[in-house]
Amino acid sequence: VVEAVVTNTGDETGTETVTFDVDGESEGSQEVTLAGGESETVEFEYTTTETDPPAIDVAVSSGDETDAIDVEVRQPAAFGVAFGSQPSATPVGETLAVEVVVTNTGDETGTETVTFDVDDETKDSQEVTLPGGENETVTFEYTTTETDPPAVDVAVSSGDETVTATVTVPEEPFLAVELDPVESVIAGDELVVEGLVTNTGAETGTGTLTFAVDEETV
C-alpha cells in the first residue's frame, strides 16, 4: 500500500489525474479535485509477485510533479533440500542413514516439515525452522527388511523440493546344500556323501555344515 499526499499549490480549484507506476508500468490512477492550497491523501495498492525481489521502483505522478521511491521486496521463506550423504548399499537388517541439508532460500524466517519416504511410504518427518539464508542438516534412519532387496527408493521432501536416491539392499548370505544321491551302501563299508553348497545371497558368508545319519550328528 502506497499513500501519497497531493497538494494544489496554486490559488484556483483544479482537477488532476494522479497515476501510480511500478517499475515503469501503470498500476492505477485517481482523479483528484482540490481547492487552491488544499491537500488530500490518496492510496494505491499493488500485490508483489515472485519476479519483484529484490526491489521495485514506485512512482506517483501528477501532471506537474513525480515522486519516486525504491521499495525492498523480500523473498518469502522457501525450503530446498539436498543430500549431504546417503549410502549406496545397506544390507538387510542394517540401518540406512540419510543426511539431508535443508536450506531456507528465502529472506524471511520460516518453518517447514521435511518428510522421509521409503518406496513411497512415509517413514519419518522433522519440523525445521530457519532464518532466511540459513541451513541445517537433519538425519533420517530406516532399518532394512527381508522384503527390501534388491533395492529401495528413498525420497526427502520439503513443501518446495524433493530429492530421491536408490539404495541397493543386498540379500543376506544363505548356504543352500544339495546332496548327490547315494543308492546303497554295504553294511560295514564307509559311507561317502558329496554335495553342492551354494550361497544364494548377495553377500559373502560363512556357515557350518553338519552331517547327520538317522538324525544323529556324526
Salt bridges, closest charged atoms under 4 A:
GLU72 OE2 - ARG74 NH1 3.49
GLU108 OE2 - ARG74 NE 2.28
GLU121 OE2 - LYS123 NZ 3.41
